[in-house]
Amino acid sequence: MNIGVVTEKQFQEIVETYEKLVFTICYQFVKDYYEAQNLTQETFLSAYQHLDNYQGTNYKPWLARIAANKAKDYLGSAYARRVQLTEPEDTQPLLPVACAPEDIYIEKESEQTVASIIYALKEPYRQISILHFIQEKTTDEIAAALDRPKRTVETQIYRAKQILRKQIRKEEHYG
């Protein structure tokens, strides 16, 4: 079904169905309620303007992609400066998996942001953080793997947590 033939009433139903999803995605990026409202409107305006170009039947991923792109565009260069590193395949997710697709999308973005922050840390905190937060190794396992005293590893994890907390707060304020 080509959604280019959607009536205004049908489009209004699409808006009502997905406005919470779109707002949530925008808000997760910009962390500003009013700006997220503006971006939500821009998302639906863009979707409406491009109805004749869309050939799918599932509006959710299409609208989610538009919303994410609008939010990224808004963040501009602040977003472009982020280091987007992917997690190694053998790591566990940093956040529990949710059931709703929009929650999965939002949590995946959060995981990538936290992983990016971890991979950007300076040593010795980068290696400690990867092992502890991403690979979920215990203090004893990390001490054995790095041939360091357990107390040193505990101290480095504590300091890494402080650094990460500060970086995550900074990330929330900038985007």
N, C-alpha and C positions, 0 to 999 in steps of 0.2 A: 504494500500500500504506500503510495506516495503521499506524504503529509502536506504537500503543496496544495492539495485540494481541500484542506481543512477550513471549515467555516470559522467566522469570528467567535461564535458560540462554542464550537469545539475547542478552539484555541484557549478560550477563557477556562474551560474545564481542565485543559492541560496545565494552565497556570495554577489553578486552584489545587490540582493534584500534586504538583511538584514545587510549589513556592517554598515550602519548609526545607526541602532538600537543597534547593539552590541557595537559599539564605544561609543554611548551615555551612555549606561548602565555602561560600564567600566569607562568612564570619571566621571560619577556621584559618583562612589565609590572612585577613586584614586585622582581626581582633578589635574591630570597631563596629558597634551595632549600627550606627547611622550610615557608615560607609558600606557596610554589608547590605543594608536596605537599598542603597543607590545601585550597587553592583547587581543586586537581584533584579531590579528594574531594567538595568542595561542588558542583563542576560536574556530576559524575555523579549525585550525589544529586538535584540540581535536575532534571536530565534525566529521571531515573527517575520523579520526582514529577509530571512534566509529559508523560509519554509519551502519555497519552490526548488531549492537545491538539495534538500534532504530526502534521501531515498529509503530510509529505514522505517521500522514500525515501533521500535522501542525508544521512547523519548528520554527515559531516565539517563542512560549513559551520554546521550547527545547533549542534554541540558547540563549534566554534571561537567562535561568537558568545556562547554561554553562558559559556565560559571567559573571554573578553575582558571581558564584563560583570561577572563575578564579581571579576576582578582590578581593574577600574576602580572597582567598589563598594568594594573593600578600600582602594584608594588614596584614596578619598573626596575631600575638599576639595583635596588636593595635586594630584590629576588635574584637577579642575575649574578650578584656577587656570592651567593650561597654556593657552597661546594656540594654538589649532588653526587654522592658516592653510593653505590648500591651495596647492600650487605652481602657478605660471602654466603654461598648457598647452604653451608652447613650450620648456619646460626639460627637461633630461635627468635621469634618475633619479640620486640620489646614491649608490646601491648597485647592484652588478650584479644582474641578474634571475636568480633560482634556478629550478630545474625543479619541485621539489615544491611543491604548493599551500600547505602550512604554512610553507615557507620564504618563499614570495612574500608571504604574509600578514604574517609577522614582519618581513621587510625593508621592506614598505610602512609598517608602524607606525614603524620606525626612521627611514625617510626623512621621514615627517611630523614626527617629534619633532625631528630635526636641522633641517628646514626651519623649524619653529616657532621654534627657538632663533635661527636666522639672521635671520628676519624681525623678531625682538624686539630685535636688537642696536641700539645707538645709532650714529648717524653719526660718523665716516665709515665705520665698519666694516660697517654693514648693507649699504650699496650695494656696497662692495667685495666682501663675502662673497657676495651674490646673484650678482654678475657672475662671480666666480671659482669658487665651489663649486657653485652651482646651474646657471648658464648655461655654465659651463666655458670662460670666456674666458681668453685668455692675458694675461700682464702687459702686453704691448705693446698688445693690443686694449683693455684697460681704461684704460691711460694715454691712448690716443687718444680713447676715448669720453668720458672725464671731463676731458680736457685737463689732465692732471697729469703731472709728471715720472715716468718709469718707476721711479726709485729711491723716490719717495714711495709709489707703488702697491705696490712690493715690501715696503716697511716696513709699510704698512697691512695687507697680506695676512698678513705674519708675526705682527703683533699680533692680527689677527682670529683666526688659528689658535690663539693662546694663549688668547684669550677663549673661543672655541668649545670647546676642550679642557676648560677649567675648567667651563664650563656643562654640557657633556655628562657630565662626571664627577659634577657636582652632581645632574643629572637621574637618573643611574643610582642614586645613593644614595637619592633621594626617590621613585623610582618607575620 
